[in-house]
Amino acid sequence: MTDGTRAQLLDRWRSDLSGWGIPREILERAPAPPWLAERSVFVRRAAAMKAKPRGSSHRRASEALPAGGAVLDVGAGAGAASLPLLERAGSLVAVDQDEEMLRDLVAQAGADAAKVTTVVGGWPAVAPQIPSVDIAVCNHVLYNVPDLAPFIGALDAHTRRRVVIEITARHPVARLNPLWKRFHGIERPTRPTWEDAVPAVEAAHGSPVRVEREQLPPQPVFQQWEEVAASTTRRLCLPPERSGEVASALIELTGAVPTDPTTWFGPGRDVVTIWWDR
């Protein structure tokens, strides 16, 4: 891959991600920040993964981790990627910008909490604070990283054995595109997807990577249908009193059955694991 091609791929990734910005006139009318994540959702997902690890990302990370090895989790959240590795690992460095989420991770680590070091901040800004590790995991972060070269470069620089990244096949909020058209009359982007991410990561990494795509079974992380409707209403920058309309639109769009949590987000999560050995 030539330097020119690398630059083109990285520029395209950055440009495609910029299209996901919400128009200012809609954002200014939003009653609550649309990107505010429900911590309880991350905590439940991490707890489910700790209880029953699954998926290629976990397998690829686990097989490369030596007994007593060191793990780095970038964009750790509540620990869905790294908590399942703690029994085998000797140490875990968890990096996230949300300090409260990191406290949730430590709490869920239970008896292994002493193995965990948390670092509050963004990657790669905090990279100078991080020691070298055996493996690095980074789940569902890449669509928030417009500048891939320093991000991937810092992962490489800190990892001795393997880097494992998981993303959804499409942008995580792309499923809401028809609702943006319905409620705001605007078209939302369709790119980038995993097919753009792979060459962009290769451009940032400097060599080919391995890729595995799979559909994981549904993993309900909301406890009530009303939570789904409220979360979607906020993401659409709509006031809470319109959650009934949004709920109806979700049922029409996805075929969700309010009494059956396994139907709320379709047949499952279409995810892609991108990984390479150092």
C-alpha positions as CSV (number, residue, x, y, z in Angstrom):
1,M,0.0,0.0,0.0
2,T,1.5,3.3,-1.1
3,D,1.6,6.4,1.2
4,G,-0.9,8.1,-1.1
5,T,-3.3,5.2,-0.8
6,R,-2.9,5.1,3.0
7,A,-3.6,8.8,3.2
8,Q,-6.7,8.5,0.9
9,L,-8.2,5.7,3.0
10,L,-7.6,7.5,6.3
11,D,-9.0,10.7,4.9
12,R,-12.1,8.9,3.6
13,W,-12.7,7.3,7.0
14,R,-12.5,10.7,8.7
15,S,-14.7,12.4,6.1
16,D,-17.4,9.6,6.3
17,L,-17.5,9.8,10.1
18,S,-18.0,13.6,10.0
19,G,-21.3,13.1,8.2
20,W,-22.8,11.6,11.3
21,G,-23.0,15.0,13.0
22,I,-26.5,16.1,13.9
23,P,-27.6,19.3,12.2
24,R,-27.2,22.2,14.5
25,E,-30.8,23.4,14.3
26,I,-32.0,20.0,15.5
27,L,-29.3,19.6,18.2
28,E,-30.1,23.1,19.6
29,R,-33.8,22.0,20.2
30,A,-32.9,18.7,21.8
31,P,-34.2,18.5,25.4
32,A,-31.3,16.2,26.4
33,P,-27.9,15.3,25.0
34,P,-28.6,12.7,22.3
35,W,-25.3,10.9,22.7
36,L,-25.6,10.4,26.4
37,A,-25.2,6.7,27.1
38,E,-27.3,4.9,29.7
39,R,-24.7,3.4,32.0
40,S,-27.0,0.7,33.1
41,V,-27.0,-0.7,29.6
42,F,-23.2,-1.0,29.6
43,V,-23.2,-2.6,33.0
44,R,-25.8,-5.2,32.0
45,R,-23.9,-6.0,28.8
46,A,-20.7,-6.4,30.7
47,A,-22.3,-8.6,33.3
48,A,-23.8,-10.8,30.6
49,M,-20.4,-11.2,28.9
50,K,-18.7,-12.0,32.1
51,A,-21.3,-14.7,32.9
52,K,-21.2,-16.2,29.4
53,P,-18.4,-15.0,27.1
54,R,-19.1,-15.4,23.4
55,G,-18.0,-14.3,20.0
56,S,-14.9,-14.2,17.9
57,S,-13.5,-11.2,19.7
58,H,-13.4,-12.9,23.0
59,R,-12.0,-16.1,21.5
60,R,-9.2,-14.3,19.7
61,A,-8.2,-12.3,22.8
62,S,-8.4,-15.3,25.1
63,E,-6.3,-17.6,22.9
64,A,-3.5,-15.0,22.7
65,L,-3.4,-14.1,26.4
66,P,-0.8,-16.1,28.4
67,A,-1.7,-17.2,31.9
68,G,-1.0,-14.2,34.2
69,G,-0.7,-11.9,31.2
70,A,-1.4,-8.2,30.9
71,V,-4.5,-6.8,29.2
72,L,-5.3,-3.3,27.9
73,D,-8.9,-2.4,27.3
74,V,-9.4,0.9,25.4
75,G,-12.8,2.4,25.6
76,A,-13.5,-0.1,28.3
77,G,-16.9,1.1,29.5
78,A,-18.1,-1.3,32.1
79,G,-15.8,-4.1,30.9
80,A,-17.7,-6.2,28.4
81,A,-14.5,-6.9,26.5
82,S,-12.1,-7.4,29.4
83,L,-14.0,-8.8,32.4
84,P,-14.3,-12.2,30.7
85,L,-10.5,-12.3,30.5
86,L,-9.7,-11.4,34.1
87,E,-9.8,-14.9,35.5
88,R,-6.8,-15.8,33.2
89,A,-5.1,-12.4,33.2
90,G,-2.6,-11.1,35.8
91,S,-3.5,-7.5,35.3
92,L,-5.9,-5.2,33.4
93,V,-5.5,-1.6,32.5
94,A,-9.0,-0.2,31.6
95,V,-9.1,3.2,29.8
96,D,-12.3,5.2,29.4
97,Q,-13.4,8.8,29.5
98,D,-16.3,8.0,31.9
99,E,-14.9,7.7,35.4
100,E,-18.2,6.3,36.8
101,M,-18.3,3.6,34.2
102,L,-14.8,2.5,35.2
103,R,-16.0,2.3,38.8
104,D,-18.7,0.0,37.6
105,L,-16.1,-2.2,35.9
106,V,-14.1,-2.5,39.1
107,A,-17.2,-3.3,41.1
108,Q,-18.1,-6.1,38.6
109,A,-14.6,-7.5,38.7
110,G,-15.4,-8.8,42.2
111,A,-12.5,-10.9,43.6
112,D,-10.3,-9.9,40.7
113,A,-10.7,-6.2,41.3
114,A,-7.1,-6.0,42.7
115,K,-5.9,-6.8,39.2
116,V,-7.5,-3.7,37.7
117,T,-5.9,-0.3,37.1
118,T,-8.2,2.4,35.7
119,V,-7.1,5.4,33.7
120,V,-9.6,8.2,33.0
121,G,-9.1,9.8,29.6
122,G,-9.2,9.4,25.9
123,W,-6.9,7.3,23.8
124,P,-4.2,7.9,22.6
125,A,-3.9,11.0,24.8
126,V,-3.4,8.8,27.9
127,A,-1.1,6.3,26.1
128,P,2.1,7.7,27.7
129,Q,0.7,6.6,31.1
130,I,0.1,3.0,30.0
131,P,2.7,0.1,30.4
132,S,3.3,-2.5,27.7
133,V,0.7,-5.3,27.7
134,D,0.3,-8.7,26.1
135,I,-3.0,-8.0,24.4
136,A,-5.2,-5.0,23.7
137,V,-8.9,-5.1,23.2
138,C,-11.1,-2.3,21.9
139,N,-14.8,-3.0,21.5
140,H,-17.3,-0.7,19.8
141,V,-15.1,2.4,19.8
142,L,-13.8,2.8,16.2
143,Y,-16.9,4.6,14.9
144,N,-16.0,7.4,17.4
145,V,-12.4,7.7,16.1
146,P,-12.0,10.0,13.1
147,D,-8.2,10.0,13.3
148,L,-7.3,6.4,13.1
149,A,-3.5,6.6,12.5
150,P,-2.4,7.7,16.0
151,F,-5.1,5.6,17.7
152,I,-4.0,2.4,16.0
153,G,-0.3,3.3,16.3
154,A,-0.6,3.7,20.0
155,L,-2.3,0.3,20.3
156,D,0.5,-1.2,18.4
157,A,3.2,0.5,20.4
158,H,1.8,-0.8,23.7
159,T,1.0,-4.4,22.7
160,R,3.4,-7.4,22.6
161,R,1.2,-10.1,21.2
162,R,-2.2,-9.2,19.7
163,V,-4.7,-6.4,19.1
164,V,-8.4,-7.3,18.9
165,I,-11.0,-4.8,17.8
166,E,-14.8,-5.4,17.6
167,I,-17.2,-3.1,15.8
168,T,-20.8,-3.4,14.5
169,A,-21.0,-4.1,10.7
170,R,-22.8,-0.8,10.3
171,H,-22.6,2.4,12.3
172,P,-24.3,1.6,15.6
173,V,-27.1,4.1,15.1
174,A,-27.6,3.5,11.4
175,R,-30.7,1.4,12.3
176,L,-32.4,4.7,13.3
177,N,-31.9,6.3,9.8
178,P,-35.6,5.7,8.8
179,L,-36.8,7.3,12.0
180,W,-34.7,10.4,11.3
181,K,-36.4,10.6,7.9
182,R,-39.8,10.1,9.5
183,F,-39.5,12.5,12.4
184,H,-37.1,15.2,11.0
185,G,-37.3,14.7,7.2
186,I,-33.6,14.3,6.8
187,E,-31.4,11.6,5.2
188,R,-28.7,10.2,7.4
189,P,-25.4,8.7,6.2
190,T,-24.8,5.1,5.4
191,R,-21.0,5.0,5.6
192,P,-18.6,4.1,7.0
193,T,-19.3,0.4,7.5
194,W,-17.0,-2.4,8.5
195,E,-15.9,-2.6,4.8
196,D,-14.5,0.9,5.1
197,A,-13.1,0.2,8.6
198,V,-10.9,-2.8,7.5
199,P,-8.8,-1.0,4.8
200,A,-8.6,2.1,7.0
201,V,-7.3,0.1,9.9
202,E,-4.8,-1.6,7.6
203,A,-3.7,1.8,6.4
204,A,-3.2,2.9,10.0
205,H,-1.5,-0.3,11.0
206,G,0.7,-0.5,8.0
207,S,0.0,-4.2,7.0
208,P,-3.0,-6.6,6.5
209,V,-5.3,-7.6,9.3
210,R,-7.6,-10.5,9.9
211,V,-11.3,-10.2,9.8
212,E,-14.2,-12.3,11.1
213,R,-17.9,-11.4,10.7
214,E,-20.7,-13.1,12.7
215,Q,-24.2,-12.5,14.0
216,L,-24.4,-12.8,17.7
217,P,-27.7,-13.8,19.3
218,P,-29.8,-11.0,20.8
219,Q,-28.6,-9.8,24.2
220,P,-31.4,-7.8,25.8
221,V,-29.8,-5.0,27.9
222,F,-32.9,-2.9,28.5
223,Q,-35.3,-4.2,31.2
224,Q,-38.4,-2.5,30.0
225,W,-39.8,-1.7,26.5
226,E,-40.4,1.8,27.9
227,E,-36.6,2.2,28.4
228,V,-36.0,1.3,24.7
229,A,-38.6,3.9,23.6
230,A,-37.2,6.6,25.9
231,S,-33.6,6.0,24.8
232,T,-34.5,6.1,21.1
233,T,-36.6,9.3,21.7
234,R,-33.6,11.0,23.2
235,R,-31.3,9.8,20.4
236,L,-33.7,11.4,17.9
237,C,-33.5,14.7,19.8
238,L,-37.2,14.5,20.5
239,P,-39.0,15.5,23.8
240,P,-40.0,12.7,26.2
241,E,-43.7,13.3,25.5
242,R,-43.2,11.9,22.0
243,S,-41.9,8.5,23.2
244,G,-45.3,6.9,22.4
245,E,-45.0,7.9,18.8
246,V,-41.4,6.7,18.7
247,A,-42.4,3.4,20.2
248,S,-45.0,2.8,17.6
249,A,-42.5,3.7,14.8
250,L,-40.0,1.3,16.3
251,I,-42.5,-1.5,16.3
252,E,-43.4,-0.7,12.7
253,L,-39.7,-0.5,11.6
254,T,-38.3,-3.5,13.4
255,G,-41.2,-5.8,14.2
256,A,-40.5,-5.5,17.9
257,V,-42.9,-7.1,20.3
258,P,-42.9,-5.0,23.5
259,T,-43.4,-8.1,25.7
260,D,-40.5,-10.0,24.1
261,P,-37.1,-8.4,24.8
262,T,-35.4,-10.7,22.2
263,T,-37.2,-8.8,19.4
264,W,-36.4,-5.3,20.4
265,F,-33.2,-5.0,18.3
266,G,-33.8,-7.5,15.5
267,P,-32.4,-11.0,15.2
268,G,-29.0,-10.2,16.8
269,R,-25.9,-8.1,16.6
270,D,-24.0,-8.2,13.2
271,V,-20.4,-7.7,14.5
272,V,-17.0,-7.8,13.0
273,T,-13.7,-8.7,14.7
274,I,-10.6,-7.1,13.3
275,W,-7.4,-8.5,14.8
276,W,-3.6,-8.9,14.2
277,D,-0.6,-10.3,15.9
278,R,2.3,-8.1,16.7
